[in-house]
Amino acid sequence: MVLSDRDIKKYLQSGKIRIIPDPDLSEQLGSCSIDLKLGNSFRIFEHSKYPFIDPFDPKNTDGVTKLVEVRNKEPFILHPNDFVLATTVESFELPGDLLARLEGRSSLGRLGIVVHSTASIFEPGWKGKVVMELGNLGRMPIALYPGMRICALTFEKLTSSVDVPYDKKKGAKYINQSSPEPSKMSREK
């Protein structure tokens, strides 16, 4: 069951869903979602450093990317066919009986911007910022500004609370993330 705007407000007021900083509900709350804003940290891929990416080599996955910070009101230009990691301004926390899904915004999708390649689910017990897998599928570069509404979260109620929420998992690789961290797939080897 997807939460309605009415239920999202109730969950925020009760603290069952925590979003920091507090969202401006008059601007960010949709009928069944809440928009999040683009942060100013981007992890870009330095294509010429390595001939390929080895997901099981942590030196390779760390070294092939670079963290870039953009000042407020300064655009980050996302070029056609480019792929970067980016964060939201907000961090959020989920209870053990609720999951969140990352969704794109239609206004940006119509320009060719996608906000996730595969990672759209935030498990019950999630704590941290959203790290988006931003891509430009269009043919023209697009300016993205810190603070602009970039994505939306929808929330789904589970049939019961989970036995092991994400924040209690032994292998929770991205718990409490605050920046666009590189892939930690090498921990799975």
Secondary structure, DSSP 8 states (H G I E B T S, - for coil): -B--HHHHHHHHHHTSSEEES---HHHHB-SS-EEEEEEEEEEEE-TTS-SS--TT-HHHHHHTEEEEE--TT--EEE-TT-EEEEEEEEEEE--TTEEEEEEE-HHHHTTTEES-SS--EE-TT-EEEEEEEEEE-SSS-EEE-TTSEEEEEEEEE-SS--SS-GGG-TT-TTTT--S-----GGGG-
